[in-house]
Amino acid sequence: MTEAELKHHADETDAKAHYRKEKREEKAHEKAVEDTFPASDPPATSQPGHGITKSEKLPDPVKRKA
């Protein structure tokens, strides 16, 4: 192999190793998120009917007469 071919092969090998490392980290992150927030038990703040209701809104500011 020529020097250029060896460098290309080394670069290709490094790129594949980097890709595999990123995939492992991505899977680990996804698993951690799933373990934290399982789909069958969503956080209470995402339940329908929660949030600011009309009675909790601040009243409209008083309008001044010109």
C-alpha positions as CSV (number, residue, x, y, z in Angstrom):
1,M,0.0,0.0,0.0
2,T,1.1,3.5,-0.7
3,E,1.4,6.1,2.0
4,A,-1.7,7.8,0.7
5,E,-3.7,4.5,0.8
6,L,-2.5,3.9,4.3
7,K,-3.6,7.3,5.4
8,H,-7.0,6.9,3.8
9,H,-7.4,3.5,5.5
10,A,-6.5,5.0,8.8
11,D,-8.9,7.9,8.4
12,E,-11.6,5.5,7.4
13,T,-11.0,3.3,10.4
14,D,-11.0,6.4,12.7
15,A,-14.3,7.6,11.2
16,K,-15.9,4.2,11.8
17,A,-14.7,4.0,15.4
18,H,-16.0,7.6,16.0
19,Y,-19.4,6.6,14.5
20,R,-19.6,3.5,16.7
21,K,-18.7,5.5,19.8
22,E,-21.4,8.1,19.0
23,K,-24.0,5.4,18.5
24,R,-23.1,3.8,21.8
25,E,-23.4,7.1,23.6
26,E,-26.7,7.9,21.8
27,K,-28.1,4.5,22.9
28,A,-27.0,5.0,26.5
29,H,-28.5,8.5,26.5
30,E,-31.8,7.2,25.1
31,K,-31.9,4.4,27.7
32,A,-31.3,6.9,30.5
33,V,-34.1,9.1,29.3
34,E,-36.5,6.1,29.0
35,D,-35.6,5.0,32.5
36,T,-36.2,8.5,33.8
37,F,-39.5,9.0,32.0
38,P,-41.2,5.7,31.1
39,A,-43.9,6.1,28.5
40,S,-46.5,4.3,30.6
41,D,-46.1,6.9,33.4
42,P,-45.7,10.4,31.9
43,P,-44.8,13.3,34.2
44,A,-47.9,15.0,35.9
45,T,-47.2,18.3,34.1
46,S,-48.0,16.7,30.8
47,Q,-51.4,15.3,31.9
48,P,-54.4,16.9,30.1
49,G,-56.3,19.4,32.2
50,H,-53.3,20.8,34.0
51,G,-52.0,24.3,33.6
52,I,-53.3,27.8,34.0
53,T,-57.1,28.0,34.0
54,K,-59.2,31.1,33.3
55,S,-59.7,31.8,37.0
56,E,-55.9,31.8,37.6
57,K,-55.2,34.4,34.9
58,L,-54.2,37.9,36.0
59,P,-57.0,40.5,35.5
60,D,-56.6,42.9,32.5
61,P,-54.8,46.1,33.4
62,V,-57.0,49.1,34.2
63,K,-57.4,51.3,31.2
64,R,-56.6,55.0,31.7
65,K,-58.9,57.7,30.4
66,A,-57.2,60.0,28.0
